[in-house]
């Protein structure tokens, strides 16, 4: 009989309970015991959902207070040595310090988890890092689930993926330090963990090795066989999980590794089954990830059954049915929605509903089709109805797309010609200072937006309250001494949701929250139809803000690729087509901002690198349409109008030619957590346009000293010519408080002024 499981469940809670509990703990409003009780309640609720749905295992190890990679480091004792914490005595306060920093230590670096919008904390590898064991949280959680009568499958980030995703931090010799030299220590650490789990009676451990979906050097591929040969000795049964893309290149490796089973992503890796089925070992489990863990569309149960039935006939009880990847990337429960109409709701499935889909497929395969007949009928009807719904296609958009070849996708002149006109217009000092976009969103701002949405205050009162906040933000920036201002975005709940709410083809949930990092949750919209802008979205706010100051005021937009990547995207047309639809809508907004007198327009693309396919062979196609989409959105303005863009928490060096091809006049990037390391590639590439490397980390409450920012700026000056260097934080300041924001920006402005004095006397 086939079995059912998932690779992980969202940890945040249907009402973001974990977020609020963690932030309360950070503020000192609750203690460790209270926080631990909320975590326990969430784990037990999520295990009950899996058991009640009919899954054969509950997932243990998918819960984390901040991040699963950090949890793995804490388990192994491999936390950064610079913090000088005892891994075996690590407290929750210590754990959060690793993630958020403190006055003495900057936080661990954070970057995107493969091509998702989830961010993980990057392991720091030094010659003295230890893997001698740390906290017992995983073992305690497993015992907790067993005590409740659940059959558990423990989940771990795999040793080779953990090692690969870390960064060398061995000082001057770090570039010559081979991470694989740490592998014997890593293996020993995992062996100790597996031994503890085996002694506790654990039968199955899922070990995630998503790096197999990447294009790896042979040295990494060659490390798999000896690593798993050692791990499989005296250990529970190991299920090696791959996901996010097909791994057919490694079929021989995966069918010969000494593991009890392998998981394949059959959503993003569709079509790879034939590389495995003919030679599949008779004693090995094959886990088929047929329910999409990264999108919210209802599964086609009939199609999944058709794919799996031949496998069931061959494998019998060695076939497991699962999610394509962890359900971390989708909202928790569609039952909590009251905002969507019946038609749209019928097209969707969140994590809880996906448990039911997996269980229904299992029951049908096991001969119980009649018991789940209603679910199969509902699935078929929903999919058929979506295909013919008149809400999907917009004739205006289709006509414009058909004529897209007539729309210029380049600026009228090259940057070398434009920059002189822009300098004459704005007359900025050397090392101009600016903020990336948002300013702190206070309780009053959030309450005003909520009251307006609930109809408790009228449009005029809402408008005046937002304008009062914009006026305050502008005054604070002028007092601080910033050179280029922003309006602060008080009217925006989220950089994607705000725009999506004003575009046709987008829809929004009331409680469709997804974890982005730590306690930061986002509520991605979903794109169900053609995207169209019926009217201006930001012009009024920017025009008002510019009227308050003589300094340049940036208009702030979210770019087409990020609008795509940070949404749940329709799956009935190519993503490139949807991106171009968004680009055309944004182009209209950019042109309208220019007409309103806004001379600087920032089109943020923090997700540009995130959208890059995992395999380099697929990069050119993506990069071509992604660059085209950005350029279409930005190219409708005059030379004197300066286009900015912003990117963060990604590696850029391998795509710098395409970033340059976007042809933004100014790019700002996150660099402080990497100590300006990310900037080196821009210098080696001789990036042609202006650059603003972030000089302080906005995800930490820590206020950096002037001297720290000066040191980073001097490093930047060694890479970027003075005439093209801007000064700014890493990212927007929405999540910070005003006192720390003002203090940090004052230090930043002072650091920039000091550099101006230095070049004046040199």
TIDRENDO-939656 format. One record per residue (C-alpha): residue in one letter; residue number from 1; x, y, z. Coordinates in steps of 0.05 Angstrom, whole numbers, m for minus. Example, Ala and Ser with C-alpha at 12.3 -4.5 7.8 and 13.67 -1.06 7.14 Angstrom:
BEGIN
A, 1, 246, m90, 156
S, 2, 273, m21, 143
END
This chain:
BEGIN
X, 1, 0, 0, 0
X, 2, 26, 69, m19
X, 3, 42, 116, 39
X, 4, 32, 191, 46
X, 5, 75, 245, 76
X, 6, 99, 317, 67
X, 7, 169, 347, 68
X, 8, 149, 399, 118
X, 9, 92, 443, 143
X, 10, 89, 519, 152
X, 11, 113, 537, 222
X, 12, 84, 607, 230
X, 13, 12, 587, 247
X, 14, m52, 603, 210
X, 15, m57, 670, 247
X, 16, 18, 684, 249
X, 17, 21, 662, 322
X, 18, 95, 647, 319
X, 19, 111, 716, 291
X, 20, 74, 752, 347
X, 21, 103, 707, 401
X, 22, 174, 716, 377
X, 23, 168, 792, 371
X, 24, 137, 795, 440
X, 25, 197, 757, 467
X, 26, 245, 805, 431
X, 27, 210, 865, 463
X, 28, 216, 833, 532
X, 29, 141, 827, 540
X, 30, 142, 751, 548
X, 31, 192, 701, 575
X, 32, 224, 637, 548
X, 33, 171, 593, 579
X, 34, 114, 631, 546
X, 35, 148, 629, 478
X, 36, 163, 555, 484
X, 37, 90, 541, 501
X, 38, 66, 575, 437
X, 39, 116, 536, 396
X, 40, 92, 472, 428
X, 41, 20, 489, 414
X, 42, 35, 502, 340
X, 43, 75, 439, 331
X, 44, 21, 396, 362
X, 45, m34, 430, 320
X, 46, 5, 418, 256
X, 47, 20, 345, 273
X, 48, m54, 334, 287
X, 49, m73, 363, 219
X, 50, m25, 315, 185
X, 51, m50, 255, 224
X, 52, m124, 273, 215
X, 53, m114, 281, 140
X, 54, m90, 208, 136
X, 55, m16, 218, 127
X, 56, 27, 160, 150
X, 57, 80, 203, 183
X, 58, 81, 271, 216
X, 59, 140, 316, 200
X, 60, 186, 333, 258
X, 61, 244, 381, 250
X, 62, 208, 430, 204
X, 63, 194, 476, 263
X, 64, 244, 532, 275
X, 65, 242, 594, 318
X, 66, 276, 633, 262
X, 67, 305, 589, 207
X, 68, 316, 515, 194
X, 69, 389, 524, 174
X, 70, 403, 561, 239
X, 71, 367, 505, 276
X, 72, 413, 454, 242
X, 73, 475, 493, 262
X, 74, 449, 498, 333
X, 75, 436, 423, 333
X, 76, 506, 406, 308
X, 77, 541, 458, 351
X, 78, 567, 493, 288
X, 79, 547, 564, 305
X, 80, 595, 620, 286
X, 81, 654, 621, 334
X, 82, 658, 697, 333
X, 83, 597, 700, 380
X, 84, 634, 658, 432
X, 85, 570, 621, 453
X, 86, 573, 551, 482
X, 87, 531, 511, 432
X, 88, 510, 461, 485
X, 89, 483, 517, 530
X, 90, 453, 559, 474
X, 91, 392, 597, 499
X, 92, 336, 624, 457
X, 93, 363, 694, 469
X, 94, 431, 671, 443
X, 95, 398, 638, 383
X, 96, 363, 702, 364
X, 97, 427, 742, 373
X, 98, 458, 698, 319
X, 99, 402, 718, 273
X, 100, 394, 791, 292
X, 101, 461, 813, 320
X, 102, 475, 856, 381
X, 103, 518, 918, 396
X, 104, 581, 875, 396
X, 105, 567, 828, 337
X, 106, 534, 838, 270
X, 107, 482, 787, 251
X, 108, 495, 726, 208
X, 109, 489, 739, 134
X, 110, 421, 723, 103
X, 111, 405, 703, 31
X, 112, 351, 671, m11
X, 113, 336, 597, m4
X, 114, 349, 574, m76
X, 115, 298, 607, m121
X, 116, 246, 621, m67
X, 117, 229, 683, m27
X, 118, 248, 648, 37
X, 119, 314, 673, 68
X, 120, 362, 629, 106
X, 121, 420, 647, 151
X, 122, 486, 631, 118
X, 123, 532, 584, 157
X, 124, 601, 613, 171
X, 125, 657, 564, 158
X, 126, 724, 574, 192
X, 127, 780, 525, 207
X, 128, 760, 523, 280
X, 129, 685, 511, 271
X, 130, 662, 451, 312
X, 131, 608, 399, 300
X, 132, 610, 368, 370
X, 133, 536, 376, 385
X, 134, 492, 431, 410
X, 135, 421, 439, 433
X, 136, 373, 380, 442
X, 137, 312, 416, 414
X, 138, 302, 367, 356
X, 139, 305, 306, 401
X, 140, 256, 338, 450
X, 141, 207, 354, 394
X, 142, 211, 284, 367
X, 143, 197, 255, 436
X, 144, 139, 304, 442
X, 145, 108, 278, 378
X, 146, 119, 205, 396
X, 147, 87, 216, 464
X, 148, 25, 240, 429
X, 149, 21, 175, 390
X, 150, 47, 200, 323
X, 151, 91, 161, 276
X, 152, 147, 210, 261
X, 153, 193, 225, 203
X, 154, 248, 271, 226
X, 155, 272, 324, 176
X, 156, 344, 349, 171
X, 157, 380, 396, 124
X, 158, 430, 349, 91
X, 159, 504, 352, 107
X, 160, 528, 367, 37
X, 161, 475, 420, 25
X, 162, 491, 452, 93
X, 163, 565, 454, 76
X, 164, 555, 479, 5
X, 165, 508, 535, 26
X, 166, 556, 563, 78
X, 167, 610, 615, 66
X, 168, 684, 613, 79
X, 169, 700, 661, 135
X, 170, 773, 644, 148
X, 171, 801, 714, 142
X, 172, 852, 731, 88
X, 173, 860, 659, 67
X, 174, 785, 646, 60
X, 175, 786, 643, m16
X, 176, 835, 586, m14
X, 177, 798, 548, 41
X, 178, 762, 487, 14
X, 179, 696, 477, 49
X, 180, 698, 403, 34
X, 181, 758, 398, 81
X, 182, 706, 404, 136
X, 183, 666, 345, 111
X, 184, 695, 292, 159
X, 185, 675, 336, 218
X, 186, 606, 348, 188
X, 187, 595, 274, 178
X, 188, 615, 259, 250
X, 189, 566, 311, 274
X, 190, 509, 281, 233
X, 191, 527, 211, 255
X, 192, 519, 232, 327
X, 193, 451, 262, 312
X, 194, 427, 200, 275
X, 195, 452, 155, 331
X, 196, 410, 194, 381
X, 197, 349, 189, 337
X, 198, 360, 115, 327
X, 199, 368, 103, 401
X, 200, 301, 139, 411
X, 201, 267, 90, 363
X, 202, 261, 136, 303
X, 203, 247, 95, 240
X, 204, 254, 147, 185
X, 205, 297, 210, 176
X, 206, 287, 255, 116
X, 207, 353, 286, 95
X, 208, 344, 345, 48
X, 209, 397, 353, m6
X, 210, 368, 407, m52
X, 211, 437, 423, m80
X, 212, 429, 363, m125
X, 213, 382, 406, m167
X, 214, 441, 453, m180
X, 215, 499, 444, m228
X, 216, 552, 419, m181
X, 217, 627, 410, m190
X, 218, 648, 337, m193
X, 219, 682, 343, m125
X, 220, 614, 355, m92
X, 221, 580, 300, m131
X, 222, 636, 251, m114
X, 223, 626, 268, m40
X, 224, 555, 239, m37
X, 225, 572, 165, m40
X, 226, 623, 163, 17
X, 227, 582, 212, 58
X, 228, 519, 170, 56
X, 229, 557, 105, 62
X, 230, 581, 130, 130
X, 231, 514, 161, 150
X, 232, 475, 98, 135
X, 233, 514, 57, 185
X, 234, 476, 49, 250
X, 235, 423, 100, 231
X, 236, 348, 101, 220
X, 237, 322, 91, 149
X, 238, 344, 151, 108
X, 239, 299, 185, 56
X, 240, 343, 231, 14
X, 241, 299, 288, m11
X, 242, 312, 329, m74
X, 243, 269, 386, m97
X, 244, 261, 451, m136
X, 245, 282, 420, m202
X, 246, 295, 354, m238
X, 247, 356, 312, m219
X, 248, 356, 262, m276
X, 249, 430, 275, m286
X, 250, 442, 241, m219
X, 251, 396, 181, m230
X, 252, 453, 131, m227
X, 253, 480, 162, m163
X, 254, 412, 165, m130
X, 255, 395, 93, m147
X, 256, 461, 68, m118
X, 257, 468, 110, m55
X, 258, 460, 69, 9
X, 259, 395, 102, 30
X, 260, 326, 72, 42
X, 261, 290, 120, m5
X, 262, 294, 181, m50
X, 263, 244, 237, m59
X, 264, 234, 269, m128
X, 265, 200, 335, m143
X, 266, 151, 318, m199
X, 267, 123, 389, m204
X, 268, 185, 430, m218
X, 269, 220, 367, m241
X, 270, 163, 341, m284
X, 271, 184, 289, m335
X, 272, 243, 260, m296
X, 273, 209, 196, m274
X, 274, 231, 156, m335
X, 275, 304, 165, m315
X, 276, 291, 128, m250
X, 277, 235, 77, m257
X, 278, 269, 25, m301
X, 279, 328, 15, m255
X, 280, 295, 29, m189
X, 281, 322, m18, m134
X, 282, 272, m68, m108
X, 283, 287, m52, m35
X, 284, 280, 24, m40
X, 285, 224, 74, m29
X, 286, 209, 124, m84
X, 287, 174, 186, m57
X, 288, 136, 223, m112
X, 289, 124, 297, m100
X, 290, 62, 308, m142
X, 291, 27, 362, m101
X, 292, 58, 431, m111
X, 293, 91, 458, m48
X, 294, 105, 526, m79
X, 295, 40, 548, m110
X, 296, m32, 552, m86
X, 297, m70, 524, m145
X, 298, m113, 463, m133
X, 299, m81, 398, m154
X, 300, m106, 360, m214
X, 301, m120, 295, m178
X, 302, m136, 256, m240
X, 303, m70, 275, m273
X, 304, m31, 257, m210
X, 305, m65, 190, m206
X, 306, m50, 176, m280
X, 307, 23, 191, m267
X, 308, 28, 148, m205
X, 309, m14, 88, m223
X, 310, 41, 54, m264
X, 311, 89, 67, m207
X, 312, 41, 37, m156
X, 313, 34, m25, m199
X, 314, 110, m33, m198
X, 315, 129, m10, m129
X, 316, 70, m25, m84
X, 317, 84, m3, m13
X, 318, 151, 25, m34
X, 319, 114, 84, m66
X, 320, 104, 145, m23
X, 321, 61, 204, m43
X, 322, 82, 273, m21
X, 323, 88, 347, m32
X, 324, 139, 369, m83
X, 325, 178, 406, m29
X, 326, 163, 432, 41
X, 327, 96, 468, 47
X, 328, 134, 524, 82
X, 329, 124, 565, 18
X, 330, 48, 566, 18
X, 331, m4, 594, 67
X, 332, m30, 550, 123
X, 333, m105, 542, 113
X, 334, m155, 564, 61
X, 335, m211, 555, 112
X, 336, m190, 620, 145
X, 337, m206, 660, 82
X, 338, m266, 706, 80
X, 339, m242, 756, 28
X, 340, m244, 715, m36
X, 341, m306, 701, m76
X, 342, m330, 630, m86
X, 343, m302, 622, m156
X, 344, m231, 641, m138
X, 345, m233, 601, m73
X, 346, m252, 539, m113
X, 347, m187, 543, m153
X, 348, m141, 543, m92
X, 349, m109, 497, m41
X, 350, m66, 519, 18
X, 351, m22, 474, 61
X, 352, m79, 443, 100
X, 353, m118, 429, 37
X, 354, m56, 399, 4
X, 355, m53, 348, 60
X, 356, m122, 326, 38
X, 357, m101, 323, m35
X, 358, m41, 279, m18
X, 359, m84, 234, 24
X, 360, m137, 228, m30
X, 361, m86, 207, m82
X, 362, m59, 155, m34
X, 363, m128, 127, m21
X, 364, m145, 123, m95
X, 365, m80, 86, m109
X, 366, m94, 38, m52
X, 367, m161, 18, m82
X, 368, m205, 66, m42
X, 369, m225, 110, m101
X, 370, m298, 109, m81
X, 371, m282, 138, m13
X, 372, m250, 199, m45
X, 373, m294, 204, m107
X, 374, m324, 270, m85
X, 375, m254, 301, m79
X, 376, m235, 278, m148
X, 377, m299, 305, m179
X, 378, m289, 372, m144
X, 379, m218, 376, m169
X, 380, m238, 361, m241
X, 381, m295, 411, m240
X, 382, m252, 467, m211
X, 383, m197, 457, m262
X, 384, m246, 456, m320
X, 385, m282, 518, m295
X, 386, m218, 557, m287
X, 387, m198, 544, m359
X, 388, m261, 575, m387
X, 389, m272, 631, m337
X, 390, m282, 700, m370
X, 391, m240, 730, m314
X, 392, m176, 701, m343
X, 393, m167, 741, m407
X, 394, m170, 817, m419
X, 395, m176, 839, m492
X, 396, m141, 905, m478
X, 397, m80, 869, m451
X, 398, m79, 818, m506
X, 399, m81, 873, m559
X, 400, m23, 911, m526
X, 401, 19, 848, m521
X, 402, 7, 833, m594
X, 403, 38, 901, m610
X, 404, 95, 899, m559
X, 405, 148, 901, m614
X, 406, 128, 973, m627
X, 407, 142, 994, m554
X, 408, 214, 1017, m542
X, 409, 251, 973, m493
X, 410, 313, 1017, m487
X, 411, 326, 1088, m463
X, 412, 335, 1140, m517
X, 413, 410, 1149, m503
X, 414, 464, 1110, m466
X, 415, 480, 1122, m392
X, 416, 543, 1160, m409
X, 417, 500, 1213, m444
X, 418, 444, 1213, m393
X, 419, 484, 1221, m330
X, 420, 509, 1291, m347
X, 421, 439, 1316, m357
X, 422, 417, 1284, m292
X, 423, 475, 1315, m253
X, 424, 458, 1383, m281
X, 425, 385, 1374, m260
X, 426, 396, 1349, m189
X, 427, 464, 1381, m170
X, 428, 478, 1328, m117
X, 429, 542, 1327, m74
X, 430, 593, 1272, m77
X, 431, 570, 1207, m43
X, 432, 496, 1227, m44
X, 433, 456, 1198, 13
X, 434, 386, 1167, 8
X, 435, 341, 1115, 38
X, 436, 319, 1055, m1
X, 437, 244, 1067, 7
X, 438, 202, 1054, 68
X, 439, 207, 1086, 137
X, 440, 182, 1056, 203
X, 441, 110, 1036, 202
X, 442, 83, 1054, 271
X, 443, 22, 1025, 304
X, 444, m17, 1088, 287
X, 445, m2, 1079, 212
X, 446, m23, 1007, 213
X, 447, m86, 1022, 252
X, 448, m105, 1077, 203
X, 449, m98, 1031, 144
X, 450, m138, 976, 179
X, 451, m193, 1025, 199
X, 452, m198, 1051, 128
X, 453, m204, 980, 100
X, 454, m258, 963, 151
X, 455, m297, 1027, 133
X, 456, m288, 1056, 203
X, 457, m258, 1121, 175
X, 458, m273, 1157, 111
X, 459, m228, 1170, 52
X, 460, m214, 1242, 71
X, 461, m192, 1225, 142
X, 462, m148, 1169, 116
X, 463, m117, 1215, 64
X, 464, m102, 1268, 116
X, 465, m71, 1217, 165
X, 466, m26, 1189, 111
X, 467, m6, 1259, 88
X, 468, 10, 1278, 160
X, 469, 57, 1219, 164
X, 470, 89, 1236, 97
X, 471, 100, 1307, 121
X, 472, 133, 1280, 184
X, 473, 177, 1233, 145
X, 474, 200, 1288, 98
X, 475, 215, 1335, 156
X, 476, 256, 1281, 191
X, 477, 297, 1266, 129
X, 478, 312, 1340, 118
X, 479, 333, 1347, 191
X, 480, 378, 1286, 185
X, 481, 408, 1316, 122
X, 482, 393, 1263, 69
X, 483, 404, 1288, m2
X, 484, 351, 1248, m39
X, 485, 285, 1236, m2
X, 486, 229, 1185, m4
X, 487, 157, 1193, 20
X, 488, 163, 1134, 68
X, 489, 107, 1091, 40
X, 490, 59, 1096, 99
X, 491, 0, 1078, 54
X, 492, 32, 1011, 35
X, 493, 22, 947, 73
X, 494, 70, 908, 28
X, 495, 112, 926, m33
X, 496, 75, 876, m76
X, 497, 6, 874, m45
X, 498, m2, 950, m50
X, 499, 7, 949, m125
X, 500, m30, 883, m137
X, 501, m92, 911, m102
X, 502, m96, 964, m156
X, 503, m83, 919, m216
X, 504, m134, 877, m252
X, 505, m116, 803, m254
X, 506, m91, 801, m182
X, 507, m128, 776, m122
X, 508, m113, 778, m48
X, 509, m127, 735, 12
X, 510, m143, 757, 83
X, 511, m97, 709, 118
X, 512, m52, 678, 64
X, 513, 12, 692, 103
X, 514, 79, 660, 85
X, 515, 145, 665, 123
X, 516, 198, 706, 87
X, 517, 250, 705, 143
X, 518, 250, 702, 218
X, 519, 186, 736, 242
X, 520, 176, 772, 175
X, 521, 114, 745, 141
X, 522, 86, 767, 74
X, 523, 18, 757, 43
X, 524, 32, 743, m31
X, 525, m23, 759, m80
X, 526, m41, 710, m134
X, 527, m45, 726, m207
X, 528, m105, 691, m238
X, 529, m114, 732, m302
X, 530, m85, 784, m349
X, 531, m54, 842, m312
X, 532, m78, 913, m327
X, 533, m71, 981, m293
X, 534, m138, 1017, m294
X, 535, m111, 1082, m263
X, 536, m50, 1113, m230
X, 537, m27, 1079, m167
X, 538, 26, 1123, m134
X, 539, 26, 1190, m170
X, 540, m16, 1228, m119
X, 541, 27, 1207, m59
X, 542, 93, 1223, m95
X, 543, 68, 1289, m121
X, 544, 46, 1310, m52
X, 545, 113, 1290, m21
X, 546, 152, 1328, m74
X, 547, 111, 1391, m59
X, 548, 139, 1390, 12
X, 549, 212, 1396, m6
X, 550, 260, 1426, m56
X, 551, 303, 1363, m53
X, 552, 293, 1306, m103
X, 553, 236, 1259, m83
X, 554, 240, 1188, m109
X, 555, 177, 1156, m136
X, 556, 175, 1085, m111
X, 557, 152, 1025, m151
X, 558, 160, 949, m147
X, 559, 189, 921, m211
X, 560, 156, 871, m258
X, 561, 201, 812, m241
X, 562, 191, 821, m166
X, 563, 116, 831, m175
X, 564, 117, 764, m210
X, 565, 165, 726, m164
X, 566, 132, 748, m100
X, 567, 63, 727, m124
X, 568, 31, 660, m134
X, 569, 32, 660, m210
X, 570, m19, 632, m258
X, 571, 4, 567, m289
X, 572, m36, 570, m354
X, 573, 12, 614, m393
X, 574, 88, 625, m392
X, 575, 115, 667, m335
X, 576, 149, 711, m386
X, 577, 81, 731, m414
X, 578, 55, 751, m346
X, 579, 119, 790, m332
X, 580, 110, 831, m395
X, 581, 38, 846, m377
X, 582, 62, 874, m309
X, 583, 117, 913, m344
X, 584, 68, 948, m389
X, 585, 25, 968, m329
X, 586, 86, 995, m293
X, 587, 110, 1032, m355
X, 588, 46, 1072, m354
X, 589, 58, 1089, m280
X, 590, 130, 1111, m293
X, 591, 108, 1157, m349
X, 592, 54, 1187, m306
X, 593, 103, 1199, m249
X, 594, 150, 1236, m296
X, 595, 92, 1279, m321
X, 596, 76, 1296, m249
X, 597, 146, 1325, m240
X, 598, 180, 1266, m205
X, 599, 251, 1266, m230
X, 600, 276, 1203, m196
X, 601, 237, 1138, m201
X, 602, 260, 1074, m165
X, 603, 236, 1008, m194
X, 604, 256, 956, m142
X, 605, 277, 887, m165
X, 606, 299, 850, m102
X, 607, 274, 785, m133
X, 608, 312, 790, m199
X, 609, 366, 740, m178
X, 610, 315, 697, m142
X, 611, 279, 682, m207
X, 612, 342, 653, m238
X, 613, 332, 580, m256
X, 614, 375, 532, m216
X, 615, 410, 504, m278
X, 616, 455, 550, m318
X, 617, 430, 522, m384
X, 618, 362, 553, m369
X, 619, 390, 622, m350
X, 620, 392, 657, m418
X, 621, 318, 648, m431
X, 622, 298, 675, m363
X, 623, 348, 732, m363
X, 624, 328, 755, m432
X, 625, 254, 763, m415
X, 626, 269, 789, m344
X, 627, 315, 844, m370
X, 628, 265, 860, m425
X, 629, 208, 867, m375
X, 630, 249, 916, m332
X, 631, 270, 957, m391
X, 632, 200, 962, m418
X, 633, 177, 988, m351
X, 634, 233, 1039, m347
X, 635, 246, 1063, m418
X, 636, 188, 1111, m429
X, 637, 221, 1171, m395
X, 638, 267, 1228, m416
X, 639, 343, 1228, m406
X, 640, 338, 1277, m348
X, 641, 295, 1228, m308
X, 642, 337, 1183, m265
X, 643, 316, 1110, m259
X, 644, 339, 1074, m196
X, 645, 332, 1000, m178
X, 646, 346, 961, m115
X, 647, 368, 889, m105
X, 648, 383, 852, m40
X, 649, 400, 786, m5
X, 650, 425, 750, m66
X, 651, 491, 734, m102
X, 652, 498, 777, m164
X, 653, 567, 763, m192
X, 654, 546, 710, m242
X, 655, 492, 753, m274
X, 656, 526, 821, m275
X, 657, 523, 829, m351
X, 658, 447, 823, m348
X, 659, 442, 871, m288
X, 660, 482, 920, m329
X, 661, 436, 908, m388
X, 662, 377, 931, m346
X, 663, 409, 1000, m353
X, 664, 383, 1031, m289
X, 665, 419, 1097, m276
X, 666, 430, 1078, m203
X, 667, 429, 1010, m170
X, 668, 429, 1002, m94
X, 669, 448, 934, m65
X, 670, 452, 900, 3
X, 671, 525, 891, 22
X, 672, 535, 905, 97
X, 673, 525, 834, 123
X, 674, 577, 809, 73
X, 675, 624, 866, 94
X, 676, 622, 894, 22
X, 677, 642, 827, m6
X, 678, 584, 828, m55
X, 679, 611, 893, m84
X, 680, 676, 861, m109
X, 681, 642, 830, m169
X, 682, 613, 897, m191
X, 683, 683, 926, m189
X, 684, 716, 869, m226
X, 685, 661, 872, m278
X, 686, 670, 948, m283
X, 687, 596, 959, m274
X, 688, 583, 1022, m316
X, 689, 528, 1059, m278
X, 690, 520, 1089, m208
X, 691, 520, 1042, m147
X, 692, 496, 1050, m75
X, 693, 523, 993, m32
X, 694, 486, 986, 34
X, 695, 527, 1009, 93
X, 696, 485, 981, 149
X, 697, 439, 922, 162
X, 698, 366, 942, 170
X, 699, 344, 874, 195
X, 700, 379, 884, 261
X, 701, 361, 936, 314
X, 702, 435, 949, 323
X, 703, 457, 1021, 307
X, 704, 526, 1018, 273
X, 705, 578, 1070, 291
X, 706, 601, 1124, 243
X, 707, 670, 1091, 240
X, 708, 640, 1025, 218
X, 709, 604, 1058, 160
X, 710, 665, 1098, 141
X, 711, 705, 1033, 139
X, 712, 654, 1002, 92
X, 713, 652, 1064, 48
X, 714, 727, 1065, 42
X, 715, 725, 992, 20
X, 716, 672, 1012, m31
X, 717, 716, 1069, m56
X, 718, 769, 1018, m71
X, 719, 721, 985, m119
X, 720, 674, 1040, m145
X, 721, 696, 1109, m172
X, 722, 677, 1166, m125
X, 723, 634, 1199, m179
X, 724, 589, 1137, m182
X, 725, 584, 1119, m108
X, 726, 519, 1130, m69
X, 727, 508, 1120, 6
X, 728, 447, 1084, 34
X, 729, 423, 1029, 81
X, 730, 417, 958, 58
X, 731, 342, 960, 48
X, 732, 278, 996, 69
X, 733, 265, 1013, 142
X, 734, 193, 991, 149
X, 735, 207, 941, 205
X, 736, 251, 986, 247
X, 737, 233, 1036, 302
X, 738, 243, 1111, 295
X, 739, 297, 1121, 349
X, 740, 345, 1070, 319
X, 741, 328, 1093, 248
X, 742, 344, 1166, 262
X, 743, 408, 1147, 299
X, 744, 433, 1101, 243
X, 745, 416, 1151, 187
X, 746, 450, 1208, 224
X, 747, 512, 1165, 230
X, 748, 507, 1148, 156
X, 749, 502, 1221, 135
X, 750, 561, 1239, 179
X, 751, 602, 1183, 148
X, 752, 586, 1209, 78
X, 753, 604, 1281, 98
X, 754, 670, 1257, 126
X, 755, 687, 1225, 60
X, 756, 669, 1289, 23
X, 757, 718, 1326, 67
X, 758, 771, 1275, 54
X, 759, 766, 1282, m22
X, 760, 762, 1358, m16
X, 761, 831, 1361, 15
X, 762, 863, 1305, m25
END
